[in-house]
Amino acid sequence: MARVLIVGAGVTGSLCAALLRRQTSGPLYLAVWDKAEDSGGRMTTASSPHNPQCTADLGAQYVTCTPHYAKKHQRFYDELLAYGVLRPLTSPIEGMVMKEGDCNFVAPQGISSIIKHYLKESGAEVYFRHRVTQINLRNDKWEVSKQTGSPEQFDLIVLTMPVPQILQLQGDITNYTKSHVDITALLMEPSGLLKNKAPAKMGCENMA
């Protein structure tokens, strides 16, 4: 069984996990690690310690679908609307600049509900307070060390945290980050790599 680690439980990591699960027919162990205490990344929803029903979105507060992204990703918007994760934003927001063809959506359960939706769909084992510090090659596996606890080995790894955090990683991973300084994420292409026994060469792709 292939063991895959996704580092970062934000929107990129959660959607990547869900898509990997959708597109992989064989057995797959999928784990998501994040250094924070909850999922969300830059799309985090905070709750009041005195009233859990009182929440505030930190970072992104609504989602804008431009005509360009509607053409490329309409199925994702349709899915989130069908599950009630998103709904159209009808109330005006002071200072909002609307462009022709744009549609705005809000998440009734908080913006982080988008991330939680994809993590649940992925069936991944999600671990918080797991800060990755080193990534090395060991016996044809990626050995991932975290701030506390023993290292673990994986066949594939996907890094979705911000670039400055990627560049702080130690170990063999520096051989890749030094040659790809313009990365926004380091990842392995899902199609085909799950068939490989040896570590695949890490590629770069703009996740925007």
Disulfide bonds with the S-S distance in Angstrom:
none
